[in-house]
Amino acid sequence: LGINRALDVRIATIYFGDESLMILNWVPIADTTDRPTWDQQLAVLQTTLSADGFRELRGTDRANLGNTNFLEAIGAASETFALAPSAESQRLRVMILLTDGEPCVVDGPNRFDCQDGMAKQHHMDELQTLAQQALADVDLLYVMVLDSSGYLWNLYHEDWETIARSPEQVWPVDSSQQVGVAFRKLLIELIRRINPEQTW
């Protein structure tokens, strides 16, 4: 996300798995006080980001990009922020990482045995180092862990809290429906942070 004081909110979206794929390239989002416009844009975003939208984009029945390579995701996010449009006012730069998986890389120089717990932890350790370097210009990093069982949260929430630099910026969500609720709540919070005079 990129937000400036004039409430010029932009969003870029990257799907990641074994590879990364940009879905939205710094698309403007309407001021959320304008409910009819927001509802219209939300419908477009939901269609674009849905599993069916992904299948249509890729021309495949597969609704994901395979395994979970967090290094690929952070690298792609860093490149995307480097290409973000400039703004007259200072823009708050925010990354939101949504994951429902644990590290698993089966190809490339960083591949490892996905059944090896120590290798998974090594991947997370590498991720901490990469995130500090690649996301140095990102103001805030939030992580949402989609996990109805608590398994992923229990294993990795401390790693994510270190990477995000704050436990308050790492949240468990237990369903896809809750992701949308959490995202809108966060967007309002961020707008208020940059423009405290904004009211709803």
C-alpha positions as CSV (number, residue, x, y, z in Angstrom):
1,L,0.0,0.0,0.0
2,G,1.0,3.6,-0.5
3,I,-1.0,6.4,1.2
4,N,-0.4,10.1,1.3
5,R,-2.1,12.9,3.3
6,A,-4.5,13.7,0.5
7,L,-5.9,10.1,0.9
8,D,-4.4,9.1,-2.4
9,V,-4.4,5.3,-1.6
10,R,-2.7,3.0,-4.0
11,I,-2.5,-0.8,-3.9
12,A,-0.3,-3.3,-5.6
13,T,-0.9,-7.0,-5.1
14,I,1.5,-9.9,-5.7
15,Y,0.6,-13.6,-5.5
16,F,3.5,-15.9,-4.5
17,G,4.3,-19.5,-4.2
18,D,7.1,-21.2,-6.1
19,E,7.1,-18.0,-8.1
20,S,5.6,-14.5,-7.8
21,L,3.0,-12.9,-10.0
22,M,1.8,-9.3,-9.9
23,I,-2.0,-9.1,-10.0
24,L,-2.6,-5.4,-9.3
25,N,0.0,-2.7,-10.2
26,W,-0.6,0.4,-7.9
27,V,-4.3,0.7,-8.5
28,P,-6.0,3.7,-6.8
29,I,-8.5,2.9,-4.1
30,A,-11.3,5.5,-3.4
31,D,-11.6,7.3,-0.1
32,T,-13.4,4.8,2.1
33,T,-15.8,7.6,3.3
34,D,-17.3,7.5,-0.2
35,R,-19.3,4.3,0.4
36,P,-20.9,3.8,-3.1
37,T,-17.6,4.3,-4.9
38,W,-15.9,2.0,-2.3
39,D,-18.5,-0.7,-2.8
40,Q,-18.1,-0.6,-6.5
41,Q,-14.3,-0.8,-6.3
42,L,-14.5,-3.5,-3.7
43,A,-16.5,-5.7,-6.1
44,V,-13.9,-5.2,-8.8
45,L,-11.1,-6.0,-6.4
46,Q,-12.8,-9.1,-5.0
47,T,-13.4,-10.4,-8.5
48,T,-9.8,-9.7,-9.6
49,L,-8.3,-11.3,-6.5
50,S,-10.7,-14.3,-6.3
51,A,-9.7,-17.8,-7.1
52,D,-11.8,-17.7,-10.3
53,G,-10.1,-14.5,-11.3
54,F,-6.7,-16.1,-10.8
55,R,-7.6,-19.1,-12.8
56,E,-8.8,-16.9,-15.7
57,L,-5.6,-14.8,-15.6
58,R,-3.4,-17.9,-15.6
59,G,-5.6,-19.9,-18.0
60,T,-5.5,-22.9,-15.7
61,D,-7.7,-24.8,-13.2
62,R,-5.0,-24.4,-10.6
63,A,-5.9,-21.7,-8.0
64,N,-2.4,-21.2,-6.5
65,L,1.3,-20.8,-7.4
66,G,2.4,-24.0,-5.6
67,N,4.5,-24.0,-2.5
68,T,5.6,-21.2,-0.2
69,N,8.8,-19.3,-1.0
70,F,8.8,-16.3,1.3
71,L,12.2,-15.1,0.0
72,E,10.6,-14.8,-3.5
73,A,7.7,-12.9,-2.0
74,I,9.9,-10.3,-0.2
75,G,12.1,-9.9,-3.2
76,A,9.1,-9.2,-5.5
77,A,7.6,-6.8,-3.0
78,S,10.9,-4.8,-2.8
79,E,10.9,-4.5,-6.6
80,T,7.3,-3.4,-6.6
81,F,7.9,-0.6,-4.1
82,A,10.8,0.6,-6.2
83,L,8.4,1.1,-9.1
84,A,5.7,2.8,-7.0
85,P,4.4,6.1,-8.4
86,S,5.7,9.2,-6.8
87,A,3.4,11.6,-4.9
88,E,3.6,15.3,-4.1
89,S,3.1,14.6,-0.4
90,Q,5.1,12.1,1.6
91,R,3.5,8.6,1.1
92,L,3.2,6.0,3.9
93,R,4.6,2.8,2.4
94,V,3.0,-0.3,3.9
95,M,3.4,-4.0,3.1
96,I,0.8,-6.5,4.1
97,L,1.8,-10.1,3.8
98,L,-1.0,-12.7,3.8
99,T,0.0,-16.3,4.1
100,D,-1.7,-19.6,4.7
101,G,1.5,-21.8,4.4
102,E,4.8,-22.6,5.9
103,P,8.2,-22.5,4.1
104,C,8.6,-25.0,1.2
105,V,11.0,-24.4,-1.7
106,V,11.4,-27.2,-4.1
107,D,13.4,-25.5,-7.0
108,G,16.2,-23.1,-7.4
109,P,19.3,-22.3,-5.3
110,N,17.2,-21.9,-2.0
111,R,15.5,-25.3,-2.3
112,F,15.3,-27.6,0.7
113,D,13.5,-30.7,2.0
114,C,10.1,-29.4,2.9
115,Q,9.7,-32.1,5.6
116,D,12.9,-30.8,7.4
117,G,11.9,-28.6,10.3
118,M,15.4,-27.2,10.7
119,A,15.5,-26.3,7.0
120,K,12.2,-24.4,7.3
121,Q,13.6,-22.5,10.2
122,H,16.7,-21.6,8.3
123,H,14.4,-20.2,5.5
124,M,12.7,-18.0,8.1
125,D,16.1,-16.9,9.5
126,E,17.2,-16.0,5.9
127,L,13.9,-14.1,5.5
128,Q,14.6,-12.0,8.5
129,T,17.9,-10.9,7.1
130,L,16.5,-10.3,3.6
131,A,13.5,-8.3,4.9
132,Q,15.8,-5.9,6.9
133,Q,17.7,-5.2,3.7
134,A,15.0,-5.3,1.0
135,L,12.3,-3.5,2.9
136,A,14.4,-0.8,4.4
137,D,12.3,1.9,2.7
138,V,9.0,0.3,3.8
139,D,7.5,2.2,6.8
140,L,5.3,-0.7,8.1
141,L,5.1,-4.4,7.6
142,Y,2.0,-6.3,8.6
143,V,1.6,-10.1,8.5
144,M,-1.8,-11.9,8.5
145,V,-1.6,-15.6,9.1
146,L,-4.6,-17.4,7.7
147,D,-4.8,-20.4,10.0
148,S,-8.0,-21.9,11.3
149,S,-6.2,-24.6,13.3
150,G,-3.5,-22.5,15.0
151,Y,-0.7,-24.8,13.7
152,L,1.1,-22.1,11.6
153,W,0.5,-19.4,14.2
154,N,2.1,-21.5,16.9
155,L,5.1,-22.4,14.8
156,Y,5.9,-19.1,13.2
157,H,4.3,-16.1,14.9
158,E,7.5,-15.2,16.8
159,D,9.5,-15.2,13.5
160,W,6.8,-13.0,11.9
161,E,6.8,-10.6,14.9
162,T,10.6,-10.2,14.5
163,I,10.3,-9.6,10.8
164,A,7.5,-7.1,11.2
165,R,9.4,-5.5,14.1
166,S,6.3,-5.5,16.3
167,P,4.0,-8.2,17.6
168,E,1.1,-5.7,17.2
169,Q,1.6,-6.0,13.4
170,V,1.2,-9.7,13.2
171,W,-2.4,-11.2,13.3
172,P,-4.0,-14.6,13.0
173,V,-7.1,-14.8,10.9
174,D,-9.2,-17.9,10.9
175,S,-11.2,-17.6,7.7
176,S,-11.1,-15.9,4.2
177,Q,-14.0,-13.7,5.2
178,Q,-12.0,-12.3,8.2
179,V,-9.2,-11.3,5.8
180,G,-11.4,-8.7,4.2
181,V,-12.6,-7.4,7.5
182,A,-9.1,-7.2,8.9
183,F,-7.9,-5.4,5.7
184,R,-10.5,-2.7,5.8
185,K,-9.9,-2.1,9.5
186,L,-6.2,-1.8,8.9
187,L,-6.8,0.6,5.9
188,I,-8.9,2.9,8.1
189,E,-6.2,2.8,10.9
190,L,-3.5,3.7,8.4
191,I,-5.5,6.6,6.9
192,R,-6.1,7.9,10.4
193,R,-2.4,7.6,11.2
194,I,-1.4,9.8,8.3
195,N,-4.4,12.1,8.5
196,P,-5.7,12.3,12.1
197,E,-8.3,14.8,11.1
198,Q,-10.1,12.2,9.0
199,T,-13.4,11.1,10.5
200,W,-16.1,8.5,9.6
